[in-house]
Amino acid sequence: PRVDAETVDRALSVRAGDRDPEAGPDIERYPWKLLTYEGLAERHYALSRPEHRGALRNVPRTTLEERARYMFDVDRYESVEAALEDVDRTAGWDRMYEVRESHNDVTFIDEFLTEEFVRERNYFTYEYSHAGEGFRVASVDAGDVKRKLLLQFTNFGKPSITVLDGNFKNRGELLLAHQYNGIALDEATAKATLKRVFELWGRPVNLATIRTEYTDREVERARRDGREPDGTEVGVRFQYDGGAVTEHDLDPEIESRIAADEIDYDTKPEDWLA
């Protein structure tokens, strides 16, 4: 059945005033709530709609082979209507629930973000061009796109911050460390966060991180050469003591503890022209 009879009875009782409004769905605003699981599946099955049925007649066999990996047997059905009657409209939903039960966000992207999907959906990565002073498309490679998307789910897309010392320099200061993974911190957000942590800690708060710095000379030279500038990774320690956020050189030993090994999410090609 496409319509849930019990839900219809409750909705009609509510409409007649025999039941509390919360006892049934508002069929004026949400008429689809009267449908069963099968009814919903049919409602969302695009080819069931008359205006879309011509697609089955017009799509060439070669396209079906490439995109759907199956072919229709031209002798099996006499009409589009007959073919649709034999469609299991819940198959896609069942598969979706199955995948949702067995995959999390990371494993889903890793398995289903294929080269074909990236190409047909026009996915790409973008990076900031220091020479061009703006964001540009960096790569359309499926591996690069997957790497960027997976980064968004690493620690929920947030930087990993750990406590290195609760008595930094024997002065009761808190030393936090950004576990650098090739992606620099948003410094404005980091500084604002330090101020809030200071209110909780009650003493000066420090944050160790690494950023890439570019000299004006190198940026200009790279622009003339049609390439991206070579930057230098520098350790820095931000400190907030209730006044202004200050910057200090980072101790080499601390820098070595937070530096990335070979992790890099930069997808800029080597010959990216500025």
Residue pairs with C-beta under 8 A, 6 or more apart in sequence:
1 36
1 38
1 39
2 35
2 36
2 38
2 39
2 42
3 34
3 35
3 36
3 39
4 34
4 35
4 36
4 39
7 24
7 25
7 33
7 34
8 34
10 19
10 23
10 24
10 25
11 24
11 25
11 27
11 33
11 34
12 24
13 19
13 23
13 24
14 20
14 21
14 23
14 24
15 27
25 33
25 34
27 33
27 34
32 40
32 43
35 43
37 90
37 93
38 89
38 90
41 89
41 90
41 92
41 93
42 48
42 89
45 87
45 89
46 52
47 53
47 55
47 56
47 84
47 87
48 84
48 87
48 89
53 80
53 81
53 84
56 72
56 80
56 83
57 80
61 71
61 72
64 70
64 71
64 72
65 71
72 83
76 83
77 83
77 86
99 108
99 112
103 111
105 153
106 150
106 153
109 146
109 149
109 150
109 153
110 146
110 150
113 142
113 145
113 146
113 149
114 142
115 142
117 123
117 142
118 140
118 142
118 145
118 146
119 140
119 142
123 140
123 142
123 145
124 137
124 138
124 139
124 140
124 145
125 137
125 138
125 139
125 140
125 144
125 145
125 148
125 267
126 135
126 136
126 137
126 138
127 135
127 136
127 138
127 266
127 267
127 268
128 134
128 135
129 135
129 136
129 228
129 268
129 272
129 274
130 214
130 219
130 222
130 228
130 229
130 231
131 219
131 222
131 223
131 227
131 228
131 229
131 274
132 223
132 274
136 272
138 144
138 267
138 268
138 269
138 272
139 145
139 267
139 268
139 269
141 267
144 267
147 265
147 267
148 265
148 267
151 157
151 183
151 265
154 181
159 178
159 179
159 183
159 185
160 178
160 179
160 181
161 176
161 177
161 178
161 179
161 207
162 176
162 177
162 179
163 174
163 175
163 176
163 177
164 175
164 176
164 177
164 208
164 254
164 257
165 173
165 174
165 175
166 174
166 175
167 173
168 174
168 175
168 206
171 203
171 204
172 203
173 203
173 204
173 205
173 206
173 239
174 197
174 201
174 203
174 204
174 205
174 206
175 206
175 207
175 208
175 254
176 197
176 205
176 206
176 207
176 208
177 207
177 208
177 209
177 254
177 257
177 258
178 185
178 190
178 207
178 208
178 209
178 210
178 258
179 258
180 209
180 210
180 258
180 259
180 260
181 260
181 263
181 265
182 260
182 263
182 264
182 265
182 266
183 265
184 209
184 210
184 211
184 212
185 209
185 211
187 211
187 238
190 207
190 209
190 238
191 238
191 240
191 245
194 205
194 207
194 238
194 239
194 240
194 245
195 240
195 245
197 205
197 240
198 204
198 205
198 240
198 241
198 242
204 239
204 240
204 241
204 242
205 239
205 240
205 241
206 237
206 238
206 239
207 237
207 238
207 239
208 235
208 236
208 237
208 250
208 254
208 255
208 258
209 235
209 236
209 237
209 238
209 258
210 233
210 234
210 235
210 236
210 250
210 255
210 258
210 259
210 260
211 233
211 234
211 236
212 231
212 232
212 233
212 234
213 231
213 232
213 234
214 229
214 231
214 232
218 229
218 230
218 231
219 229
221 229
222 228
222 229
222 230
222 274
223 229
223 274
225 274
226 273
226 274
227 271
227 272
227 273
227 274
228 268
228 272
228 274
233 259
234 250
235 249
235 250
235 251
235 252
235 254
235 255
235 258
235 259
236 247
236 248
236 249
236 250
237 247
237 248
237 249
237 250
237 251
237 254
238 245
238 246
238 247
238 248
239 245
239 246
239 247
239 248
240 246
